[in-house]
């Protein structure tokens, strides 16, 4: 039904056509009923007229002609009664002359009393094809008593003819076989001498005015229907135009929203377009886990690459890291040059502990993916593939829309966000450094060592960083792979000694395992 309704909405002219067909069909059906009614009425009329005329002729023969013939007076029953004073017409002559009188008095009714054996002094009867065929049928099949036919019927005018046989009775046989002007002298009782036919002509249009109230009603209903159909047609066209405009607008908005989604974190995009968040300047204070990463020696790497190569490489790096971040539910705040800023805990959160654990899992998977890309990039001829440093901190930040009424940015601010950036700054290439607040939630996931307490710029307290050594027991060290790359530049003497000691311990463990 929905598809059918949509079909007619898209094609309102069909609705108008169906309305017009329905309006035209009712008068046509009425006309057909009038047609059938007229045919039935005419058939009854012809039968009644035939019965009346036959009864008149029988009455005349029995009550006029027979008494005259049996009377001793001078009156006679003759076919040419006008030539003899005091004579009366025989029944056949009466019928013939009655037919003429009926035809002269009523144009719609014709009565004929005809035979193919008229008396000699009479004008020969011109039988119609129907009368000739009826006469032949009656003589061939004596059981046939009447034949009805439609003749000359048109859409506006119907004609019906009823034919019955003229049967010879004893008086008729005696008269015809003995009369000197008879053209046939061997008649027998029951023979078919001729045909009596009654024709009724009835113009249907003449009865149309009898339905004036119904026709008036149809005219009013038809006018109302046409007006309604015209209004519906206009509405349908308006709705169709509106639907087309809405479809075009929806397509445009869908295209625009798809483009906008490229500039927003998926969570923020969904919350805005679902109505969960208003696009207004507002912030909240929430406990978040903040993630910072950047590429070690990115500036030096850019000097070795052409701009096109650098763009392709950097886009590949951001694409791979973004996939991992989205898979773990991170909200990517922004890309700053080669740096990635992301956080967990807004606009959706699974709780502080679970947000911190998801962030660390994300960082581990990012480093693992970079180890895999190291071989890919080196195979492409990149001498110094990207190596990322990552910092993670859990703490209270202001998160929300910052900016002006004309333009705003969904981001985070606060000392805890800055601390994540500072922790990333002290991480080694391929390494992950986190605050104790984060480490407390993930100590069962990773092995980490505490570094010396450090006072960072903008942070009023001493911070003890935790450097990730490996995942949980039984997993490979961080970073993965059979190559160990250590950048000693910028390290203090104490840090260098600790790195050297860690390398020696790792080598001894590997040899012992072998």
VEXDODO-148828 format. One line per field, with one value per residue (C-alpha): residue in one letter; x, y, z. Coordinates in nm, 2 decimals, always signed. Each point is the difference from the previous one (the first is absolute). Layout:
N
rest = (A|...)
c1 = (X|...)
c2 = (Y|...)
c3 = (Z|...)
***
This chain:
514
rest = (X|X|X|X|X|X|X|X|X|X|X|X|X|X|X|X|X|X|X|X|X|X|X|X|X|X|X|X|X|X|X|X|X|X|X|X|X|X|X|X|X|X|X|X|X|X|X|X|X|X|X|X|X|X|X|X|X|X|X|X|X|X|X|X|X|X|X|X|X|X|X|X|X|X|X|X|X|X|X|X|X|X|X|X|X|X|X|X|X|X|X|X|X|X|X|X|X|X|X|X|X|X|X|X|X|X|X|X|X|X|X|X|X|X|X|X|X|X|X|X|X|X|X|X|X|X|X|X|X|X|X|X|X|X|X|X|X|X|X|X|X|X|X|X|X|X|X|X|X|X|X|X|X|X|X|X|X|X|X|X|X|X|X|X|X|X|X|X|X|X|X|X|X|X|X|X|X|X|X|X|X|X|X|X|X|X|X|X|X|X|X|X|X|X|X|X|X|X|X|X|X|X|X|X|X|X|X|X|X|X|X|X|X|X|X|X|X|X|X|X|X|X|X|X|X|X|X|X|X|X|X|X|X|X|X|X|X|X|X|X|X|X|X|X|X|X|X|X|X|X|X|X|X|X|X|X|X|X|X|X|X|X|X|X|X|X|X|X|X|X|X|X|X|X|X|X|X|X|X|X|X|X|X|X|X|X|X|X|X|X|X|X|X|X|X|X|X|X|X|X|X|X|X|X|X|X|X|X|X|X|X|X|X|X|X|X|X|X|X|X|X|X|X|X|X|X|X|X|X|X|X|X|X|X|X|X|X|X|X|X|X|X|X|X|X|X|X|X|X|X|X|X|X|X|X|X|X|X|X|X|X|X|X|X|X|X|X|X|X|X|X|X|X|X|X|X|X|X|X|X|X|X|X|X|X|X|X|X|X|X|X|X|X|X|X|X|X|X|X|X|X|X|X|X|X|X|X|X|X|X|X|X|X|X|X|X|X|X|X|X|X|X|X|X|X|X|X|X|X|X|X|X|X|X|X|X|X|X|X|X|X|X|X|X|X|X|X|X|X|X|X|X|X|X|X|X|X|X|X|X|X|X|X|X|X|X|X|X|X|X|X|X|X|X|X|X|X|X|X|X|X|X|X|X|X|X|X|X|X|X|X|X|X|X|X|X|X|X|X|X|X|X|X|X|X|X|X|X|X|X|X|X|X|X)
c1 = (+0.00|+0.28|+0.16|-0.34|-0.06|+0.35|-0.07|-0.31|+0.17|+0.28|-0.26|-0.30|-0.13|-0.09|-0.22|-0.18|-0.05|-0.14|-0.24|-0.12|-0.04|-0.20|-0.22|-0.04|-0.07|-0.31|-0.20|+0.11|-0.12|-0.33|-0.03|+0.06|-0.28|-0.23|+0.09|-0.09|-0.31|-0.11|+0.05|-0.20|-0.27|-0.02|-0.02|-0.29|-0.16|+0.02|-0.14|-0.28|-0.08|+0.00|-0.23|-0.23|-0.02|-0.05|-0.27|-0.17|+0.01|-0.14|-0.27|-0.09|-0.02|-0.21|-0.22|-0.04|+0.07|-0.16|-0.33|-0.01|+0.06|-0.26|-0.26|-0.24|+0.04|+0.19|+0.32|+0.31|+0.36|+0.22|+0.37|-0.12|-0.28|+0.02|-0.13|-0.32|-0.24|-0.07|+0.30|+0.25|+0.37|+0.12|+0.25|+0.30|-0.10|-0.07|+0.35|+0.16|-0.19|+0.06|+0.37|-0.02|-0.21|+0.25|+0.30|-0.18|-0.09|+0.33|+0.33|+0.18|-0.23|-0.04|-0.25|+0.01|-0.23|+0.17|-0.01|+0.17|-0.35|-0.21|-0.33|+0.04|-0.15|+0.22|+0.35|+0.26|+0.15|+0.37|+0.14|+0.31|+0.30|-0.09|-0.37|+0.10|+0.24|-0.26|-0.26|+0.23|+0.09|-0.37|-0.08|+0.31|-0.04|-0.37|+0.09|+0.14|-0.25|+0.20|+0.33|+0.16|+0.28|+0.18|+0.02|+0.16|+0.13|+0.25|+0.14|-0.28|-0.28|-0.13|-0.25|-0.16|-0.22|-0.22|-0.14|-0.28|-0.15|-0.35|-0.16|-0.29|-0.33|-0.29|-0.19|+0.32|+0.06|-0.36|+0.02|+0.34|-0.04|-0.33|+0.06|+0.05|+0.28|+0.20|+0.35|+0.02|-0.29|+0.13|+0.02|-0.04|-0.08|+0.32|+0.19|+0.21|-0.15|+0.22|+0.18|-0.13|+0.28|+0.01|+0.30|+0.08|+0.25|+0.12|+0.26|+0.19|+0.09|-0.37|-0.01|+0.32|-0.19|-0.17|+0.33|+0.05|+0.06|+0.25|+0.17|+0.00|+0.16|+0.26|+0.08|+0.05|+0.19|+0.21|+0.08|+0.09|+0.22|+0.18|+0.06|+0.12|+0.22|+0.15|+0.08|+0.15|+0.19|+0.14|+0.08|+0.16|+0.22|+0.09|+0.08|+0.20|+0.20|+0.05|+0.11|+0.24|+0.14|+0.03|+0.17|+0.24|+0.06|+0.04|+0.25|+0.18|+0.00|+0.11|+0.29|+0.09|-0.03|+0.23|+0.25|-0.04|+0.05|+0.36|+0.07|-0.16|+0.06|-0.25|-0.15|-0.04|-0.15|-0.25|-0.10|-0.05|-0.21|-0.20|-0.09|+0.19|+0.22|-0.08|+0.24|+0.04|+0.30|+0.00|+0.25|+0.00|+0.26|+0.06|+0.26|+0.16|+0.29|+0.20|+0.23|+0.28|+0.23|+0.25|+0.26|+0.36|+0.22|-0.28|+0.16|+0.32|-0.20|-0.19|+0.33|+0.08|-0.34|-0.17|-0.33|-0.21|+0.18|-0.03|-0.38|-0.06|+0.20|-0.15|-0.36|+0.07|+0.13|-0.30|-0.24|+0.15|+0.00|-0.35|-0.14|+0.15|-0.12|-0.35|+0.00|+0.08|-0.26|+0.24|-0.12|+0.27|+0.03|+0.22|+0.31|+0.27|+0.27|+0.12|-0.16|-0.32|-0.21|-0.28|-0.19|-0.24|-0.30|-0.20|-0.25|-0.04|+0.17|+0.03|+0.13|+0.34|+0.18|-0.13|+0.07|+0.37|+0.03|-0.14|+0.24|+0.30|-0.11|-0.04|+0.36|+0.14|-0.18|+0.12|+0.37|-0.05|-0.14|+0.29|+0.24|-0.18|+0.01|+0.37|+0.08|-0.26|+0.15|+0.35|-0.09|-0.13|+0.34|-0.07|+0.32|-0.14|-0.36|-0.22|+0.04|-0.25|+0.02|-0.31|-0.11|-0.32|-0.15|-0.33|-0.14|-0.27|-0.02|-0.25|-0.16|-0.25|-0.05|+0.25|+0.00|-0.25|-0.36|+0.12|+0.26|+0.09|+0.21|-0.07|+0.31|+0.15|+0.20|+0.16|+0.32|-0.07|-0.01|+0.33|+0.15|-0.08|+0.19|+0.30|+0.01|+0.00|+0.30|+0.22|-0.10|+0.25|-0.07|-0.23|-0.07|-0.30|+0.02|-0.30|-0.09|-0.06|-0.37|-0.01|+0.24|-0.22|-0.28|+0.21|+0.27|-0.15|+0.03|+0.37|+0.33|+0.14|+0.28|-0.02|+0.23|+0.15|-0.26|+0.00|-0.14|-0.15|-0.07|-0.35|-0.05|+0.01|+0.10|+0.27|-0.10|+0.12|-0.01|-0.04|+0.17|-0.16|+0.24|-0.22|-0.35|-0.12|+0.22|+0.08|-0.03|+0.27|+0.19|-0.10|+0.10|-0.04|+0.23|+0.35|+0.16|+0.06|+0.05|+0.10|+0.04|+0.24|-0.01|-0.15|+0.03|+0.17|+0.30|-0.21|-0.27|+0.26|+0.14|-0.35|-0.06|+0.33|-0.08|-0.34|+0.14|+0.26|-0.27|-0.22|+0.29|+0.08|-0.36|-0.01|+0.32|-0.12|-0.33|+0.19)
c2 = (+0.00|+0.24|-0.06|+0.05|+0.32|+0.13|-0.09|+0.23|+0.27|+0.01|-0.01|+0.22|+0.01|-0.37|+0.10|+0.26|-0.26|-0.25|+0.26|+0.10|-0.37|-0.06|+0.30|-0.10|-0.36|+0.08|+0.17|-0.27|-0.27|+0.20|+0.02|-0.37|-0.06|+0.23|-0.19|-0.33|+0.15|+0.14|-0.34|-0.18|+0.27|-0.02|-0.37|+0.01|+0.27|-0.20|-0.31|+0.21|+0.17|-0.33|-0.15|+0.30|+0.00|-0.38|+0.04|+0.28|-0.21|-0.30|+0.21|+0.15|-0.34|-0.15|+0.28|+0.20|-0.21|-0.33|+0.16|+0.18|-0.31|-0.20|+0.28|-0.02|+0.37|+0.15|+0.10|-0.19|-0.04|+0.07|+0.09|+0.28|+0.11|+0.36|-0.10|-0.16|+0.21|-0.14|-0.24|-0.03|-0.09|-0.35|-0.05|+0.00|+0.33|+0.14|-0.09|+0.15|+0.32|+0.01|-0.02|+0.31|+0.18|-0.09|+0.12|+0.33|+0.06|-0.11|+0.04|-0.21|-0.30|-0.19|-0.28|-0.22|-0.28|-0.14|-0.31|-0.12|-0.11|+0.32|+0.02|+0.09|+0.34|+0.11|+0.15|-0.27|+0.02|+0.09|-0.22|+0.11|-0.25|-0.06|-0.07|-0.23|-0.19|-0.02|-0.13|-0.27|-0.10|-0.02|-0.23|-0.21|-0.03|+0.01|-0.01|+0.35|+0.25|+0.33|+0.15|+0.31|+0.19|+0.33|+0.21|+0.34|+0.04|+0.28|+0.14|+0.25|-0.18|-0.36|-0.19|-0.33|-0.22|-0.29|-0.23|-0.27|-0.23|+0.05|-0.34|-0.10|-0.09|-0.19|+0.32|+0.14|-0.33|+0.00|+0.36|-0.01|-0.33|+0.11|+0.37|+0.08|+0.25|-0.23|-0.08|-0.33|-0.24|-0.31|+0.14|-0.22|+0.08|+0.09|+0.11|+0.32|+0.26|+0.29|+0.19|+0.25|+0.23|+0.28|+0.24|+0.23|+0.28|+0.17|+0.27|-0.05|+0.37|+0.08|-0.18|+0.17|+0.29|-0.25|-0.02|+0.37|-0.01|-0.27|+0.18|+0.32|-0.19|-0.15|+0.34|+0.15|-0.30|+0.00|+0.37|-0.05|-0.30|+0.20|+0.28|-0.24|-0.18|+0.33|+0.09|-0.34|+0.04|+0.33|-0.14|-0.30|+0.21|+0.22|-0.31|-0.15|+0.32|+0.02|-0.37|+0.06|+0.31|-0.19|-0.29|+0.24|+0.18|-0.33|-0.11|+0.33|-0.02|-0.36|+0.10|+0.30|-0.20|-0.26|+0.27|+0.15|-0.33|+0.00|+0.30|-0.13|-0.30|-0.27|+0.02|+0.38|-0.03|-0.26|+0.19|+0.33|-0.16|-0.21|+0.31|-0.12|+0.31|+0.36|+0.20|+0.27|+0.14|-0.22|-0.21|-0.26|-0.11|-0.38|-0.25|-0.10|-0.21|+0.22|-0.14|+0.19|-0.13|+0.15|-0.12|+0.00|+0.22|+0.08|+0.33|-0.18|-0.26|+0.26|+0.14|-0.33|-0.04|+0.18|+0.17|-0.25|-0.30|+0.16|+0.07|-0.36|-0.14|+0.23|-0.07|-0.38|+0.04|+0.20|-0.24|-0.31|+0.17|+0.13|-0.34|-0.14|+0.30|-0.04|-0.37|+0.06|+0.28|+0.29|+0.36|+0.15|+0.36|+0.12|-0.05|+0.26|-0.03|-0.35|-0.03|-0.18|+0.12|-0.24|-0.07|-0.25|+0.09|+0.24|+0.01|-0.36|-0.18|-0.35|+0.12|+0.15|-0.33|-0.16|+0.33|-0.01|-0.37|+0.06|+0.29|-0.21|-0.29|+0.25|+0.13|-0.35|-0.09|+0.32|-0.08|-0.36|+0.13|+0.24|-0.29|-0.17|+0.31|+0.05|-0.30|+0.13|+0.35|-0.12|-0.22|+0.31|+0.17|+0.21|+0.01|+0.14|-0.14|+0.17|-0.09|+0.15|+0.10|-0.02|+0.15|-0.09|+0.17|-0.04|+0.30|+0.27|+0.23|+0.25|-0.15|+0.15|+0.26|+0.29|+0.30|+0.26|+0.00|-0.01|-0.27|-0.24|-0.30|-0.31|-0.06|-0.03|+0.23|-0.02|-0.09|-0.38|+0.03|+0.20|-0.28|-0.26|+0.21|+0.04|-0.38|-0.06|+0.24|-0.22|-0.33|-0.18|-0.07|-0.29|+0.04|+0.08|+0.20|+0.05|+0.16|-0.19|+0.08|-0.20|-0.27|-0.07|-0.12|-0.21|-0.16|-0.34|+0.06|+0.11|+0.00|+0.34|+0.16|+0.32|+0.28|+0.27|+0.25|+0.30|+0.35|+0.10|+0.35|+0.11|-0.28|+0.09|-0.34|-0.26|-0.26|-0.36|-0.12|-0.37|-0.14|-0.30|-0.29|-0.28|-0.13|-0.25|-0.30|-0.22|+0.26|+0.17|+0.31|+0.34|+0.09|-0.32|-0.14|-0.14|+0.35|+0.23|+0.37|+0.23|+0.38|+0.11|+0.37|+0.22|-0.26|+0.07|-0.20|-0.18|-0.09|-0.13|-0.23|-0.13|-0.06|-0.19|-0.21|-0.08|-0.11|-0.23|-0.16|-0.06|-0.16|-0.23|-0.11|-0.07|-0.21|-0.19|-0.07|-0.13)
c3 = (+0.00|+0.08|-0.35|-0.16|+0.20|-0.10|-0.36|-0.01|+0.20|-0.26|-0.28|+0.10|-0.35|+0.05|+0.30|-0.22|-0.27|+0.24|+0.14|-0.34|-0.10|+0.31|-0.07|-0.36|+0.09|+0.21|-0.28|-0.24|+0.24|+0.04|-0.38|-0.03|+0.25|-0.19|-0.31|+0.15|+0.16|-0.34|-0.17|+0.26|-0.02|-0.37|+0.00|+0.24|-0.21|-0.32|+0.17|+0.15|-0.33|-0.19|+0.26|-0.01|-0.38|-0.02|+0.27|-0.20|-0.32|+0.18|+0.17|-0.33|-0.17|+0.27|+0.10|-0.33|-0.30|+0.12|+0.10|-0.33|-0.20|+0.20|-0.04|-0.29|-0.07|-0.30|+0.19|-0.11|+0.14|-0.30|-0.06|-0.23|+0.23|-0.12|-0.35|+0.14|+0.20|+0.35|-0.02|+0.29|-0.03|+0.06|+0.30|-0.23|-0.17|+0.35|+0.11|-0.30|+0.03|+0.38|-0.07|-0.22|+0.27|+0.27|-0.21|-0.08|+0.37|+0.17|-0.18|+0.27|-0.07|-0.33|-0.05|-0.32|-0.11|-0.32|-0.21|-0.31|-0.14|-0.01|-0.19|-0.37|+0.01|+0.29|-0.01|+0.06|+0.35|+0.02|+0.26|+0.18|+0.02|+0.36|-0.09|-0.28|+0.22|+0.28|-0.24|-0.12|+0.35|+0.10|-0.29|+0.05|+0.38|+0.08|+0.38|-0.02|+0.12|+0.01|-0.11|+0.15|-0.16|+0.04|-0.30|-0.08|+0.36|+0.07|+0.32|+0.03|-0.18|+0.04|-0.22|+0.09|-0.23|+0.11|-0.27|+0.05|-0.25|-0.16|+0.02|-0.22|+0.17|-0.15|-0.10|-0.16|-0.18|-0.14|-0.11|-0.16|-0.18|-0.15|-0.06|-0.37|+0.07|+0.23|-0.14|+0.20|+0.02|+0.19|+0.35|+0.30|+0.36|+0.19|-0.31|+0.03|-0.23|+0.10|+0.28|+0.25|+0.12|+0.26|+0.00|+0.29|-0.05|+0.32|+0.02|+0.32|+0.02|+0.03|+0.34|+0.12|+0.16|+0.23|+0.18|+0.04|+0.37|-0.03|-0.29|+0.21|+0.29|-0.24|-0.14|+0.35|+0.12|-0.32|+0.05|+0.36|-0.10|-0.26|+0.24|+0.26|-0.26|-0.11|+0.36|+0.06|-0.32|+0.11|+0.35|-0.15|-0.22|+0.29|+0.21|-0.28|-0.04|+0.38|+0.01|-0.29|+0.18|+0.33|-0.18|-0.16|+0.34|+0.18|-0.26|+0.03|+0.38|+0.00|-0.22|+0.21|+0.33|-0.15|-0.08|+0.34|+0.17|-0.14|+0.22|+0.32|+0.23|-0.08|+0.36|-0.03|-0.34|+0.11|+0.32|-0.20|-0.28|+0.25|+0.20|+0.32|-0.01|-0.08|-0.22|+0.26|+0.20|+0.31|+0.19|+0.27|+0.25|-0.04|+0.09|-0.33|-0.11|-0.24|-0.27|-0.18|-0.27|-0.25|-0.24|+0.11|-0.22|-0.23|-0.11|-0.10|-0.19|-0.20|-0.13|-0.16|-0.18|-0.27|+0.10|-0.20|+0.17|+0.34|-0.05|-0.10|+0.28|+0.27|-0.13|+0.02|+0.35|+0.12|-0.18|+0.17|+0.34|-0.03|-0.08|+0.32|+0.20|-0.13|+0.06|+0.37|+0.04|+0.02|-0.08|-0.23|+0.11|-0.28|-0.21|+0.07|-0.26|+0.05|+0.35|+0.10|+0.29|+0.12|+0.31|+0.16|+0.23|-0.22|-0.16|+0.11|+0.28|+0.14|+0.33|+0.10|+0.04|-0.33|-0.19|+0.12|-0.09|-0.35|-0.05|+0.10|-0.23|-0.28|+0.06|+0.00|-0.32|-0.17|+0.09|-0.12|-0.33|-0.04|+0.04|-0.29|-0.21|+0.07|-0.24|-0.25|-0.01|-0.01|-0.30|-0.17|+0.04|+0.31|+0.19|+0.32|+0.05|+0.25|+0.37|+0.24|+0.36|+0.21|+0.33|+0.20|+0.31|+0.19|+0.18|+0.00|-0.31|-0.15|-0.30|-0.24|-0.26|+0.01|-0.23|-0.12|-0.12|-0.36|+0.05|+0.27|+0.07|+0.20|+0.20|+0.35|+0.22|+0.34|+0.18|-0.03|-0.38|+0.01|+0.22|-0.27|-0.25|+0.24|+0.06|-0.38|-0.02|+0.23|-0.17|-0.21|-0.37|-0.01|+0.37|+0.22|+0.32|+0.23|+0.33|+0.32|-0.02|-0.33|+0.11|+0.31|-0.23|-0.24|+0.22|-0.08|-0.37|-0.03|+0.16|+0.06|+0.20|+0.19|-0.11|+0.22|+0.13|-0.22|+0.03|-0.34|-0.11|+0.09|+0.25|+0.36|+0.14|-0.06|-0.25|-0.01|-0.36|-0.08|-0.31|-0.16|-0.02|-0.12|-0.01|+0.25|+0.08|-0.30|-0.27|-0.21|+0.12|-0.12|-0.27|-0.19|-0.27|-0.03|-0.02|+0.30|-0.09|+0.28|-0.04|+0.26|-0.09|+0.25|+0.28|+0.33|+0.10|+0.26|-0.26|-0.24|+0.27|+0.07|-0.37|-0.04|+0.31|-0.14|-0.33|+0.17|+0.21|-0.30|-0.19|+0.29|+0.04|-0.38|+0.02|+0.31|-0.18|-0.30)
***
